[in-house]
Amino acid sequence: MTEPLSTIEIETAPDPRFAVIVMHGLGADANDFVPLIPELGFADAPAVRFVFPNAQEMPVTANGGYVMRAWFDIRAFDSTGRQVDEAGMDSSCASVRQLIEAQNQRGIPTSNIFLAGFSQGGAMTYSVGMTHPEALAGLVVLSGYVPSPAYIENRLSEANRATPIFAAHGIYDDVLPFELGEAARDFAIAHGCKVDWRAYPMPHSVCAEEIAALREWLHARIAASV
């Protein structure tokens, strides 16, 4: 059985009807995007439960075997993609599905759950979101990529072809080249997904304009479901 992930949970108001599961990047942890919540403007909006999971700690081959929090091992970096451990990625996908099921058991249907992630967390968002058997509310990919097209294609879910995706990437990203973000966008579109794509003059980070656009997108998706 997959070991449950430790999480940080923050509710914007009591009795949330929506949930956002936010996955951190390689080497970061669940605290990384907690400061984002006030910037998303939920004070006067329907209540949302934000769930920030911690990836397991593991040695990452491409980083010299250094042990860090990671959703899967990266065996090598190159300019066109990443060589990844698909078995490890599959295990992490199963852990994220457990988080979705836990929200279901607490009264939030999958159709009201968003998956979000930055960098390797964005890679997980594509991998879980495009293969999940039940339709999600939306996917948010910040500076992310598709780690294994074959993994997704072999498990592609019809339920999430129509799920809206907000994807953004920095033009000057020197960690995950902009081209990887574009390739992921094109992959999702080629498989029938609707992608709201944004590009910003920034490195491997987030910026105020990106967060403002995400805030507008999230509120529109939630308003459509209320």
N, C-alpha and C positions, 0 to 999 in steps of 0.2 A: 504494500500500500504506500502511496506517495506521502511523504512527510509534510504535514501542514506548514505553511509559511507563517512566520511571525509578522505582525502588521501593526501599523499605527492607524487608528480610525478617528476621524473628525466629522461631526455632524453640524451642518450649518443651522439647523433648527431641529426640534423634536419630531419624531415620527417621519423620517424621510421616506419619500416615495421613489427616489432615484438614487443611484450609486455610481461613483466613478472610481474605477480601480486604476491606480497610477503606478507604473513600473519604472524604477530608476535605471540609470545607465550603468555601464560597466565600472566596478570599483566604488560606486556610490552606495547609498543605503536609503531606507524608507523615509528618512528625514529630508531628503534632498529637495522635494517639491512641496513640502508642507507650507512654506511661505507663500506659495502661489495662490492659496485659497482666498485670502482677502482681495487679491487682484481680480478675481473672477466675478465679484459683485453679486453674491447670493444673499445679501442681507434682506432684500425685499422680494426674494424669489422662492419658488417651491423648495422645500427642504431636500438637501442632498447629503448622502453619506460618502465621504471620501475615504478610500481604503488604500493605504500605502504599504505594500508588502516588501519584505526584505528577501532578496534572492539568497540562495545558499552560498556559503563560502567554498571556493574551489581553486585549485591551481589553474592559471590561464596560460596555456602553452605559448601563445604569441607574445605574452608579456614575461617571458623568461621563467614560466612556472610559478610566478608570484601568486600567493593565495589572496583572493579578494572576492567580494560579492559579485557573482556573475550568474546570468540566466543560462548560459551554456559556455563550454570551452570554445575558444577561438584558436585554431591550430596555426593559422597564418593570416596576415593582412596583405592585401594587394590593392591596386588602384581600381580594380573592377569588382571587388567583392571581398568576401571573407570565407575562409575554409572553416566550417563549424562542425561541432560534434552534434549530429542530428539526434542521437539517442538522449543526450543530455538536454537538448532543446525540447524533445518530446516529453521528458520528465517534468520540465518546468511548465510546459503547456498544461500538463495534467494538474499541476499545482494551482495554476491560475483558474482552471475550470473548477477546482474545489472552492476557490474564493467566490466564483459566480454562484455555485450551488449554495454556499453558505448565505449569500444575500437572498437567494430564492427562499430558503428556509426561514428567513427573517421577514419575509413578506414583500420583497422587491422582485418583480418578475424580470426575466432576462431582457425583455423589450424595454426596460427602464434602466439598463445597466450600460455604461460606457466603459470601454477599455482605452487607456491612454498610456503613453510611454515616451521616454526620451532616449535617443541613441540606441543602445542594446535593448532598452525597454520598448522603444518604438519597433524594433525588429520583432520583439515578442508580441506586440499589438497586432502587427500584420499576421504573424504565424498563428496566434490563437484566434483572432477575430475572423479571419477568412476561412477558418476550418471549424468554427464552433457550430454545433448542430442546431442551435436555436438562434433566432434573430436578435441581435443586440441593438441598443439604441444608437450607437455610433462608435467610431474608432478615431482616436487622436494620436497622430504620429508626429513627434517633434524631433527633427534631425535624425530620422530613422532610416531603415533599409530593409530589404527582404533578404534574410540570411541564407535561405535555401528555397529557391523557386520550386524545386521538385518536391520538397516536403509539403508545401502548400497545395500544389497541383494534385498530389496523390490523395489529399484529404479534403479537397475543396468542398465547401458547404453551399448548397443552393440557398439556404436560409439567409445567408449574409451577403449575397451578391448585391442586394439593394440597400445594404446598410451604408449610411453616409460616412465618409472619411474626411477628416480635416488633417491635411499633411503640410508641414512647413519645413524649410531647410535654409541654412545659411549659405549664401553664394561663396563666402570665403572660408568655408569649413575645411580645416586642414586635418581633421581627425576622421570624419566620414565625408569624403568628397561629395560635392554638390551633385555630381553625376550619379552617385549611388541613390540619392534621394529621388532624382528624376527617373531612374530605372525602376525603383519601387513604385512610384506613381504610375508609370506606364504599364507595369505588370498588373497592378490592381485594375486599371482601366480596361486592359485587354481581357480581364476575366469578369467584366461586367459591373465593376464597382463604380460608384459615383464619388469622385475625389475632388474636394475643394482644396486646390493646391496654392500655396503661398511661398514666395521666395523673398528673403530679406538680406540686406548687405551686412551680414554678421558672420563671426566664426562659429565654432561648435558650442552654441549657447542658445539662450532665448533672449528676446528683446521686447520692449514695451509695445511696439506695433503688433507683434505676433500675439502677445497675450490679449491685447484689445480685440483682435480679430477672433481669437479663440473664445473669448467671453461672449461676443455677439453670436458666434456659431452655436455654442453650447446652450445659450438661453433660447435661441430659435428652435433648437431640437427639443428642448424640454417643453417649451410652450406648445409645440405641435402635439405633444403627448399628454398634456394635462386634460 
